[in-house]
Amino acid sequence: MEFDITVLKQISLLMFFLFFVGVVVWAFASHRSREFNHDAGLPLDEGRPVGTSSTAGAEEYRNV
C-alpha cells in the first residue's frame, strides 16, 4: 500500500491544531482564569516583594 507524505502532513496538522485548541480551552476554563488574572497583575503590583517563604506568598495573595 502506497503512503503519500501529504496524508502524514495533514494528519500532523490536524493533531497539532487539536492540541492548540485544547490548550486554549484549558487556559480559558473558568477555574483557571482566576489564577491567570492574578498572575497577570504581578508585574504591576507595587506591594512588598514576594519572599521565598510560604507566608509571603499568602500575604501577596491577600493583597490583590
Short mmCIF file of the C-alpha atoms (twelve columns), coordinates in Angstrom:
data_MODEL
# 
_entry.id   MODEL 
# 
loop_
_atom_site.group_PDB 
_atom_site.id 
_atom_site.type_symbol 
_atom_site.label_atom_id 
_atom_site.label_alt_id 
_atom_site.label_comp_id 
_atom_site.label_asym_id 
_atom_site.label_seq_id 
_atom_site.Cartn_x 
_atom_site.Cartn_y 
_atom_site.Cartn_z 
_atom_site.pdbx_PDB_model_num 
ATOM 1  C CA . MET A 1  0.000   0.000  0.000  1 
ATOM 2  C CA . GLU A 2  1.366   3.390  -1.008 1 
ATOM 3  C CA . PHE A 3  1.509   6.040  1.699  1 
ATOM 4  C CA . ASP A 4  1.571   9.614  0.486  1 
ATOM 5  C CA . ILE A 5  3.533   12.178 2.510  1 
ATOM 6  C CA . THR A 6  0.705   14.715 2.181  1 
ATOM 7  C CA . VAL A 7  -1.551  12.433 4.234  1 
ATOM 8  C CA . LEU A 8  1.026   12.434 7.028  1 
ATOM 9  C CA . LYS A 9  1.267   16.231 6.830  1 
ATOM 10 C CA . GLN A 10 -2.500  16.607 7.045  1 
ATOM 11 C CA . ILE A 11 -2.766  14.240 9.991  1 
ATOM 12 C CA . SER A 12 0.020   16.017 11.874 1 
ATOM 13 C CA . LEU A 13 -1.539  19.417 11.137 1 
ATOM 14 C CA . LEU A 14 -4.877  18.218 12.493 1 
ATOM 15 C CA . MET A 15 -3.257  16.759 15.616 1 
ATOM 16 C CA . PHE A 16 -1.305  19.932 16.398 1 
ATOM 17 C CA . PHE A 17 -4.383  22.082 15.766 1 
ATOM 18 C CA . LEU A 18 -6.438  19.960 18.175 1 
ATOM 19 C CA . PHE A 19 -3.623  20.209 20.727 1 
ATOM 20 C CA . PHE A 20 -3.606  24.006 20.356 1 
ATOM 21 C CA . VAL A 21 -7.383  24.205 20.757 1 
ATOM 22 C CA . GLY A 22 -7.114  22.021 23.859 1 
ATOM 23 C CA . VAL A 23 -4.523  24.321 25.417 1 
ATOM 24 C CA . VAL A 24 -6.655  27.391 24.669 1 
ATOM 25 C CA . VAL A 25 -9.743  25.766 26.214 1 
ATOM 26 C CA . TRP A 26 -7.706  24.722 29.256 1 
ATOM 27 C CA . ALA A 27 -6.308  28.248 29.678 1 
ATOM 28 C CA . PHE A 28 -9.703  29.932 29.462 1 
ATOM 29 C CA . ALA A 29 -11.562 27.436 31.640 1 
ATOM 30 C CA . SER A 30 -13.392 29.127 34.499 1 
ATOM 31 C CA . HIS A 31 -11.373 27.509 37.287 1 
ATOM 32 C CA . ARG A 32 -8.072  28.616 35.718 1 
ATOM 33 C CA . SER A 33 -8.985  32.178 34.769 1 
ATOM 34 C CA . ARG A 34 -8.685  33.494 38.346 1 
ATOM 35 C CA . GLU A 35 -5.124  32.190 38.619 1 
ATOM 36 C CA . PHE A 36 -4.138  33.669 35.268 1 
ATOM 37 C CA . ASN A 37 -5.694  37.031 36.140 1 
ATOM 38 C CA . HIS A 38 -3.795  37.096 39.431 1 
ATOM 39 C CA . ASP A 39 -0.505  36.141 37.773 1 
ATOM 40 C CA . ALA A 40 -1.036  38.712 35.009 1 
ATOM 41 C CA . GLY A 41 -1.133  41.515 37.570 1 
ATOM 42 C CA . LEU A 42 2.076   40.535 39.365 1 
ATOM 43 C CA . PRO A 43 4.430   42.700 37.244 1 
ATOM 44 C CA . LEU A 44 2.246   45.733 38.006 1 
ATOM 45 C CA . ASP A 45 1.968   45.052 41.727 1 
ATOM 46 C CA . GLU A 46 3.809   47.738 43.677 1 
ATOM 47 C CA . GLY A 47 3.442   45.962 47.014 1 
ATOM 48 C CA . ARG A 48 6.079   44.184 49.021 1 
ATOM 49 C CA . PRO A 49 8.329   41.821 47.078 1 
ATOM 50 C CA . VAL A 50 7.330   38.195 47.327 1 
ATOM 51 C CA . GLY A 51 9.722   36.232 49.521 1 
ATOM 52 C CA . THR A 52 10.661  32.591 49.411 1 
ATOM 53 C CA . SER A 53 8.613   31.591 52.462 1 
ATOM 54 C CA . SER A 54 5.088   30.253 52.128 1 
ATOM 55 C CA . THR A 55 3.664   33.043 54.313 1 
ATOM 56 C CA . ALA A 56 4.954   35.721 51.949 1 
ATOM 57 C CA . GLY A 57 3.055   34.121 49.079 1 
ATOM 58 C CA . ALA A 58 -0.107  34.008 51.188 1 
ATOM 59 C CA . GLU A 59 0.314   37.687 52.113 1 
ATOM 60 C CA . GLU A 60 0.791   38.604 48.470 1 
ATOM 61 C CA . TYR A 61 -2.366  36.715 47.507 1 
ATOM 62 C CA . ARG A 62 -4.401  38.584 50.143 1 
ATOM 63 C CA . ASN A 63 -3.113  41.991 48.978 1 
ATOM 64 C CA . VAL A 64 -4.541  41.597 45.490 1 
# 
